[in-house]
Amino acid sequence: MAGPILRRRVLLALPPVLALAGCGFQPLYGDAAGGEDVLADTAAVEVTVPHGRLGQWLKAALADDLNPSMLSVPTEYDLLISLGRTTKALAIQLDTTITRYDLILDAVFSLNRRSDGAPVYRNRVRRIASYNVSQEPYSTQVAEEDAERRAAVEASRQIATLIAVFFREQKVGPAETVS
């Protein structure tokens, strides 16, 4: 019984895999298709964030995202990040009571070469996380802090991906587009 089901799953998964192989897909991390590994480059980045809880969550997440293999390499780049945090009412009752907020995290960053301080890459990311407002102030505070943490983790992943793509393009050139 398991045989036909397994074969059907393999047959269903085959077309997307073949499509990726035909489009010139190359893994970001690793040496496939002649590419170079960017793990050492991302591990050579030191992160500077604003003080405070939000900055510390972002820095901790970036430490994991930029150096997942815990490589010990000399620091070659400084990543300077400035953060902006705003909230926007998302759900408003008829009596004007706000019951849900969007927390908006803006992170503007600059990757600078440590040897001369020259910026080599700049960008900006924006992440939104929502949270509910409760009748209990402590519950609302916990929900808001969780939204901050989630937004910081998502921003970290996006920043780390953008930086890894930047390093990859520096090594192998921009990806070719297929028409």
WOQUI-V100815 format. One record per run of one state. SS is the DSSP state (a for helix, b for strand, c for the rest). FROM is the first residue (numbers start at 1). TO is the last residue. If there is no record, write none. Layout:
ss=[SS & SS]
from=[FROM & FROM]
to=[TO & TO]
//
This chain:
ss=[c & a & c & a & c & a & c & b & c & a & c & b & c & b & c & b & c & a & c]
from=[1 & 2 & 23 & 32 & 35 & 39 & 44 & 45 & 49 & 53 & 67 & 77 & 93 & 98 & 114 & 119 & 133 & 137 & 173]
to=[1 & 22 & 31 & 34 & 38 & 43 & 44 & 48 & 52 & 66 & 76 & 92 & 97 & 113 & 118 & 132 & 136 & 172 & 179]
//
